[in-house]
Amino acid sequence: MRATWNPRERAIGLVSATTDGWRGELVTPLIPRDPSSPLRSALLNERAERLGELRALDFRVYDTVRIEELGSGDTYRIIDRFKAAAEMADRSA
């Protein structure tokens, strides 16, 4: 096992998406508050990439929540809830 890690590799492993095919959540955990943190930048970039992939697959974010992590208070998580664009159109009709 490597003793060091690349912030980008770490971010890829931390950001997770779950879906049932119509809706789901994208969870970005352990985001440091420090704006100069390389992990913070990597996590927010990975989140942006995953959201872009969801948009390309015709999913739309309908809710974004920021939750403070338990513990030191130096980190937070973002949960983006998304739905298939077709489901959102059906509900508004």
C-alpha positions in Angstrom: 0.0 0.0 0.0 1.3 3.5 -0.9 2.1 5.8 1.9 1.1 8.9 -0.1 -2.0 9.7 -2.1 -2.9 12.1 -4.8 -5.8 14.4 -4.0 -7.4 13.6 -7.3 -7.3 9.9 -6.7 -8.6 10.4 -3.2 -11.5 12.5 -4.5 -12.5 9.9 -7.1 -12.7 7.3 -4.3 -14.8 9.6 -2.0 -17.4 11.1 -4.3 -20.2 8.5 -4.7 -23.4 8.4 -6.8 -26.4 6.1 -6.2 -29.4 5.8 -8.5 -32.4 3.6 -9.2 -32.4 4.6 -12.8 -34.8 7.5 -12.4 -33.5 9.4 -9.4 -30.5 9.3 -7.0 -28.0 11.2 -5.0 -24.4 12.4 -5.5 -22.6 12.6 -2.2 -19.4 14.6 -1.8 -18.0 14.0 1.7 -15.2 15.4 3.9 -14.8 18.7 2.0 -12.2 20.7 4.0 -13.2 24.3 4.8 -9.7 25.6 4.0 -9.9 27.1 0.5 -6.2 26.3 -0.2 -6.6 22.6 0.5 -5.7 20.4 -2.6 -8.3 17.9 -1.4 -11.0 20.5 -1.3 -10.2 21.5 -4.9 -10.1 17.9 -6.1 -13.4 17.0 -4.4 -15.2 20.1 -5.8 -13.8 19.4 -9.3 -14.8 15.7 -9.1 -18.3 16.8 -8.0 -18.5 19.2 -11.0 -17.4 16.5 -13.4 -20.0 14.0 -12.0 -22.8 16.6 -12.2 -21.7 17.2 -15.8 -22.0 13.5 -16.6 -25.4 13.4 -15.0 -26.6 16.3 -17.2 -25.2 14.6 -20.3 -27.3 11.5 -19.3 -30.4 13.8 -19.0 -30.6 13.9 -15.2 -31.3 17.2 -13.5 -30.4 18.2 -9.9 -33.5 19.3 -8.0 -32.0 19.7 -4.5 -28.6 20.4 -3.0 -27.9 20.2 0.7 -24.8 21.1 2.7 -24.3 19.2 5.9 -21.7 19.8 8.5 -19.6 16.7 9.3 -19.5 15.5 12.9 -16.2 15.9 14.7 -13.8 18.8 14.4 -16.2 21.0 12.3 -13.5 21.5 9.7 -15.3 19.6 7.0 -18.7 19.4 5.4 -20.5 17.3 2.8 -22.7 18.2 -0.2 -25.6 16.0 -1.3 -27.0 16.7 -4.7 -30.4 14.9 -5.4 -31.2 14.3 -9.0 -34.0 13.0 -11.2 -34.3 11.9 -14.8 -35.4 15.0 -16.8 -38.4 13.0 -18.2 -39.7 12.4 -14.6 -39.4 16.1 -13.8 -41.3 17.0 -16.9 -44.1 14.5 -16.1 -44.6 16.0 -12.6 -44.8 19.6 -13.9 -47.4 18.7 -16.6 
